Amino acid sequence: FAADGVSIFSPGSTVPSVTLGGLSTPHGLAFDSQGDLFVSNNVFAGNGTVSEFEAIAPGPPVVTASSGGLIYPANSGAVAVDSRIALIDTDSATITSATVAISSGYVNGEDVLAFTSRNGISGSFDSATGSIILTGTANVADYRTALASVAYANTQQDATTASRTVSFTVFDGTSFSKTTTKTVTPLAPAPPLRTTSAGTLYYLPNSGAQPINPAISLTDT
């Protein structure tokens, strides 16, 4: 018996004659021929043989964003939202789809999510919803790589600096994962940089118009 008083049985196996939690026929756990986990519903044959089971739903995939947020400097191009995102699925070797969305703070015409199809997984950005739906059945590792490659870009020189929330959700064909999120914060562009040349302009009488600082420079990143 396990520490909590629950026994592990297979269909057709014989259970001991004991009383657990006031029940004269104890609950039992078992796996069917497909490897799915079942729990008995106190239904046993008179000889103590397991006769009926109820299915327990398989566990969902688990996707977990890494700690911290993404700071996005202006004019940085496409930058991975979370290159260290984690994905596991104990019940399925494959994932069938995933959704990555700017679920809060999205600015249409400014924010973009980028993804390049790979390993049988494809997806394109929907500017109306601020999301990408990745489709195509692939193994868990390939989907983790796909999620890690989704990038954020801001197309405006003067970006709106309010934080955005990017959400990740995964589906394995049976169950949806819980949503995990990553914060993206665009930065305002740096002010233009002006550099004057050294020296002093000496203006002689009747010299006409003279350039004040012919070697001045101005840059704007």
PyMOL commands that set and color helices and strands:
alter all, ss='L'
color gray80, all
select helices_A, chain A and resi 140-149
alter helices_A, ss='H'
color red, helices_A
select strands_A, chain A and resi 7-8+28-31+37-40+53-55+62-64+70-72+79-80+86-88+94-104+111-114+125-126+131-139+151-154+164-171+180-186+193-195+217-219
alter strands_A, ss='S'
color yellow, strands_A
deselect
rebuild
show_as cartoon
